Amino acid sequence: MAKEKPIIVIKKITIAGGGHHGGSWKVALADFMTAMMAFFLVMWLLGQSDETKKAVSDYFSTPSIIEYNFSNYGVELTLEKLFLDLLNEPLKAFQSFLEPIDTTPNLLDTGSQKVVISSLADQLGELAKNVQVSQDGFDFDIPDNLLFIRGTSIPTPEYIFIMDKIKGITTGLSDAEIKVVSAMFTQSVRSQSEIEAKKIASQRLDLIRNKISSSIENTSSTVVGSINVRDKKGEIEPSKLIGFIKLSIRQKAIKTDGSQARKLEAMFGEKQNMNVYEDYVQQVTSKKKQIQPQQKRTE
């Protein structure tokens, strides 16, 4: 029986080159083009004005609305605000997720009554009295003895500190009307004269109104004022003759762009009273007490 011939298999391996030096040149070219783009961008920035440089810097350094809300309002209020934003202005809400937020927020544009109350508690704390928040805006009083020496229009040492707190609330407002009322009693002035009391109340009003007007960023907001002098006959107790500076802030019905103003809503009922504000003040105060010891340890 003849032997079977062995089967010979010839395997040919063909190595195809990827062009000149292979395909790695594409990666190098992409890196080079990216570096050139960054270089020309830097050269363009160096030739711009200081305002343009600041605007570009702010865009990359300021937090997004999500980061801002979580750090300032807390998780619960942030979720409520996002829910109201998505419900009322879904396109604007999605756009604001990644865009930087202005460092001075517009409280009337937050859409949430609880966010407004929390912001007031954070800024003013126990300085504010008779806090009321509605769908159209909010009101609060500052006792006049905190801002002015009794019976005069001379500012107290705490005047600048308190006004900076108030400006933190009013500076970012847009399409808003800010009403300032300077109220005091006739018996609080030395002469107990109604004429002198009205004069001092007007001087106080001018100081407060000018301070707020000079800090407003948007020209669409207006500041108006009035005085309220009352006669409390027979009263000599200083603690019962304390007046107040009342601020009433309302959103204008129609904005400058022709759109309708957004209301401040409450997810779980519309009623907001002083007790809610006091609760937030206590929460803010306790948080600050917890933060201060930690800062001392790090120092």
C-alpha positions as CSV (number, residue, x, y, z in Angstrom):
1,M,0.0,0.0,0.0
2,A,1.4,3.3,-1.1
3,K,2.1,5.9,1.6
4,E,-0.1,9.0,1.5
5,K,1.7,12.2,0.5
6,P,1.8,14.8,3.3
7,I,-0.4,17.8,2.9
8,I,1.6,20.9,2.8
9,V,-0.2,24.2,3.9
10,I,1.4,27.4,2.8
11,K,0.3,30.4,5.0
12,K,1.0,33.8,3.7
13,I,1.0,36.7,6.1
14,T,0.7,40.1,4.5
15,I,1.6,43.2,6.6
16,A,0.0,46.3,5.2
17,G,1.5,49.6,6.3
18,G,-0.8,52.4,7.5
19,G,0.7,55.0,5.3
20,H,3.8,57.0,6.1
21,H,4.8,56.3,9.7
22,G,1.5,54.5,10.3
23,G,-1.6,56.4,11.8
24,S,0.1,57.9,14.9
25,W,0.6,61.2,13.0
26,K,-3.1,61.9,13.4
27,V,-2.9,61.9,17.2
28,A,0.1,64.2,17.1
29,L,-1.6,66.6,14.7
30,A,-4.7,66.7,16.9
31,D,-2.6,67.5,20.0
32,F,-0.7,70.2,18.0
33,M,-3.9,71.8,16.7
34,T,-5.4,71.8,20.3
35,A,-2.2,73.5,21.6
36,M,-2.3,76.1,18.8
37,M,-5.9,76.8,19.5
38,A,-5.2,77.3,23.3
39,F,-2.2,79.5,22.4
40,F,-4.2,81.8,20.1
41,L,-7.0,82.0,22.7
42,V,-4.5,83.1,25.3
43,M,-3.1,85.7,22.9
44,W,-6.6,86.9,22.1
45,L,-7.4,87.3,25.8
46,L,-4.2,89.2,26.5
47,G,-5.3,91.8,24.0
48,Q,-8.8,92.3,25.4
49,S,-10.1,94.9,27.9
50,D,-10.2,94.4,31.6
51,E,-14.0,94.0,31.5
52,T,-13.8,91.1,28.9
53,K,-11.1,89.4,30.9
54,K,-13.2,89.6,34.1
55,A,-16.3,88.3,32.2
56,V,-14.4,85.3,30.9
57,S,-12.8,84.7,34.4
58,D,-16.2,84.9,36.1
59,Y,-17.7,82.4,33.7
60,F,-15.2,79.7,34.6
61,S,-14.9,80.6,38.3
62,T,-18.5,81.2,39.4
63,P,-20.6,78.1,40.4
64,S,-23.5,76.8,38.5
65,I,-27.0,77.2,39.9
66,I,-27.0,73.7,41.2
67,E,-23.7,74.2,43.2
68,Y,-24.9,77.6,44.4
69,N,-28.3,76.3,45.6
70,F,-26.9,73.3,47.4
71,S,-24.3,75.5,49.2
72,N,-26.7,78.3,50.2
73,Y,-30.2,76.8,50.4
74,G,-29.5,73.2,51.5
75,V,-30.7,70.0,49.9
76,E,-34.4,70.3,50.8
77,L,-34.8,73.8,49.5
78,T,-32.7,73.1,46.4
79,L,-34.9,70.2,45.4
80,E,-38.0,72.3,46.0
81,K,-36.6,75.1,43.9
82,L,-35.6,72.7,41.1
83,F,-39.0,71.2,41.1
84,L,-40.7,74.6,40.8
85,D,-38.3,75.6,38.1
86,L,-38.9,72.5,36.0
87,L,-42.6,72.9,36.5
88,N,-42.8,76.6,35.5
89,E,-39.8,77.2,33.3
90,P,-38.4,73.9,32.1
91,L,-36.2,75.3,29.3
92,K,-34.7,77.9,31.5
93,A,-34.1,75.3,34.3
94,F,-32.2,73.0,32.0
95,Q,-30.2,75.9,30.6
96,S,-29.2,77.0,34.1
97,F,-27.9,73.6,35.1
98,L,-24.5,74.3,33.5
99,E,-24.4,78.0,33.2
100,P,-22.6,80.1,35.9
101,I,-25.0,82.0,38.2
102,D,-24.6,85.6,39.1
103,T,-22.9,86.1,42.4
104,T,-25.8,88.4,43.5
105,P,-29.0,86.3,43.3
106,N,-32.5,87.8,42.5
107,L,-34.7,86.5,45.3
108,L,-37.9,87.4,43.5
109,D,-36.8,85.2,40.6
110,T,-36.2,82.1,42.7
111,G,-39.9,81.0,42.5
112,S,-39.9,79.6,46.1
113,Q,-41.2,81.3,49.2
114,K,-39.1,79.0,51.4
115,V,-35.9,80.0,49.5
116,V,-36.7,83.7,50.2
117,I,-37.3,83.0,53.9
118,S,-34.1,81.1,54.1
119,S,-32.1,83.8,52.4
120,L,-33.6,86.5,54.6
121,A,-32.8,84.4,57.7
122,D,-29.2,83.9,56.5
123,Q,-28.7,87.6,55.7
124,L,-30.6,89.4,58.4
125,G,-31.2,86.7,61.1
126,E,-32.7,88.3,64.2
127,L,-32.3,91.8,62.9
128,A,-35.5,91.5,60.8
129,K,-38.9,91.7,62.4
130,N,-42.4,91.1,61.2
131,V,-41.2,89.1,58.2
132,Q,-44.0,88.4,55.7
133,V,-43.6,86.5,52.4
134,S,-46.3,86.3,49.8
135,Q,-46.6,85.3,46.1
136,D,-45.7,88.9,45.0
137,G,-42.8,89.7,47.3
138,F,-41.8,90.1,50.9
139,D,-41.8,92.6,53.8
140,F,-39.6,93.0,56.9
141,D,-38.9,95.7,59.5
142,I,-35.6,96.8,61.0
143,P,-35.9,98.6,64.5
144,D,-34.7,102.1,64.1
145,N,-32.5,102.0,67.3
146,L,-30.3,99.5,65.5
147,L,-29.6,101.9,62.6
148,F,-29.8,105.4,64.2
149,I,-29.1,107.0,67.6
150,R,-32.4,107.5,69.4
151,G,-34.3,110.6,68.3
152,T,-31.7,111.5,65.6
153,S,-30.6,110.7,62.1
154,I,-27.1,109.9,63.2
155,P,-26.1,106.4,62.2
156,T,-25.1,103.9,64.9
157,P,-21.8,101.9,64.7
158,E,-23.8,99.0,63.4
159,Y,-25.4,101.0,60.6
160,I,-22.9,100.0,57.9
161,F,-23.0,96.3,58.9
162,I,-26.8,96.2,58.7
163,M,-27.0,98.1,55.5
164,D,-24.5,95.7,53.9
165,K,-26.9,92.9,54.9
166,I,-29.8,94.7,53.3
167,K,-27.9,95.4,50.1
168,G,-27.2,91.7,49.9
169,I,-30.9,91.2,49.4
170,T,-31.7,94.2,47.2
171,T,-28.7,94.5,44.9
172,G,-29.6,91.6,42.6
173,L,-33.3,92.5,42.2
174,S,-34.6,93.2,38.8
175,D,-38.0,94.6,37.7
176,A,-38.8,95.2,41.3
177,E,-40.3,98.0,43.4
178,I,-38.6,98.6,46.7
179,K,-40.7,100.7,49.1
180,V,-38.9,102.2,52.2
181,V,-40.9,103.6,55.1
182,S,-39.2,105.6,57.8
183,A,-41.5,105.4,60.9
184,M,-40.9,106.9,64.3
185,F,-42.8,108.4,67.3
186,T,-43.0,112.1,68.1
187,Q,-42.0,111.4,71.7
188,S,-38.7,109.8,70.6
189,V,-37.2,113.2,69.6
190,R,-35.9,115.5,72.3
191,S,-38.3,118.4,71.7
192,Q,-41.3,116.0,71.2
193,S,-42.2,118.1,68.2
194,E,-44.0,116.6,65.2
195,I,-42.2,119.0,62.9
196,E,-38.8,117.9,64.1
197,A,-39.8,114.2,64.1
198,K,-40.9,114.5,60.4
199,K,-37.6,116.2,59.6
200,I,-35.5,113.4,61.3
201,A,-37.7,110.7,59.7
202,S,-37.1,112.3,56.2
203,Q,-33.3,112.5,56.8
204,R,-33.3,108.8,57.8
205,L,-35.3,107.9,54.7
206,D,-32.9,109.7,52.4
207,L,-29.9,107.9,53.9
208,I,-31.5,104.4,53.6
209,R,-33.0,105.1,50.1
210,N,-29.7,106.5,48.7
211,K,-27.7,103.6,50.1
212,I,-30.0,101.0,48.5
213,S,-30.3,102.9,45.2
214,S,-26.6,103.2,44.7
215,S,-26.1,99.4,45.1
216,I,-28.8,98.1,42.7
217,E,-27.3,96.4,39.7
218,N,-30.4,96.5,37.4
219,T,-31.9,99.8,36.4
220,S,-35.3,98.2,36.0
221,S,-35.8,98.3,39.8
222,T,-37.0,101.4,41.5
223,V,-36.7,102.7,45.1
224,V,-39.5,104.8,46.6
225,G,-40.0,106.0,50.1
226,S,-42.3,107.7,52.6
227,I,-42.4,108.7,56.3
228,N,-44.8,107.7,59.0
229,V,-44.7,109.8,62.2
230,R,-47.1,108.9,65.0
231,D,-48.0,110.6,68.3
232,K,-47.9,108.3,71.3
233,K,-49.1,110.7,74.0
234,G,-48.1,110.1,77.6
235,E,-45.6,107.4,76.7
236,I,-42.1,108.0,78.1
237,E,-40.7,104.4,78.2
238,P,-37.9,104.3,75.6
239,S,-38.5,100.6,74.8
240,K,-42.0,101.5,73.7
241,L,-41.0,104.4,71.5
242,I,-38.9,102.3,69.1
243,G,-39.7,103.1,65.5
244,F,-38.7,101.0,62.4
245,I,-37.4,101.1,58.9
246,K,-39.8,99.0,56.8
247,L,-38.9,97.5,53.5
248,S,-41.6,96.2,51.2
249,I,-40.3,94.5,48.0
250,R,-42.6,93.6,45.2
251,Q,-42.1,92.1,41.8
252,K,-43.5,94.3,39.0
253,A,-46.4,92.7,37.2
254,I,-44.8,93.0,33.7
255,K,-41.1,92.9,33.2
256,T,-39.1,95.1,30.9
257,D,-38.9,92.3,28.3
258,G,-42.7,92.2,28.2
259,S,-43.0,88.8,30.0
260,Q,-45.2,88.3,33.0
261,A,-43.6,88.2,36.4
262,R,-43.2,84.8,38.1
263,K,-44.9,84.3,41.4
264,L,-43.3,83.0,44.6
265,E,-44.8,79.6,45.3
266,A,-45.0,77.3,48.3
267,M,-45.1,73.6,47.5
268,F,-46.9,72.6,50.7
269,G,-49.4,75.4,51.3
270,E,-49.2,79.1,50.7
271,K,-49.2,80.3,54.3
272,Q,-45.9,81.6,55.5
273,N,-45.7,83.4,58.8
274,M,-43.1,84.6,61.3
275,N,-42.9,81.2,63.0
276,V,-41.4,79.7,59.8
277,Y,-38.9,82.6,59.6
278,E,-37.9,82.1,63.3
279,D,-37.4,78.4,62.6
280,Y,-35.0,79.2,59.8
281,V,-33.1,81.7,61.9
282,Q,-32.6,79.1,64.5
283,Q,-31.3,76.6,61.9
284,V,-28.9,79.2,60.4
285,T,-27.7,80.2,63.9
286,S,-27.0,76.6,64.9
287,K,-25.1,76.0,61.6
288,K,-22.9,79.0,62.2
289,K,-22.1,77.9,65.7
290,Q,-21.1,74.5,64.4
291,I,-18.9,76.0,61.6
292,Q,-17.0,78.5,63.9
293,P,-15.4,75.8,66.2
294,Q,-14.2,73.9,63.0
295,Q,-12.7,77.1,61.6
296,K,-10.8,77.7,64.9
297,R,-9.4,74.2,64.8
298,T,-8.1,74.6,61.2
299,E,-6.5,77.9,62.2
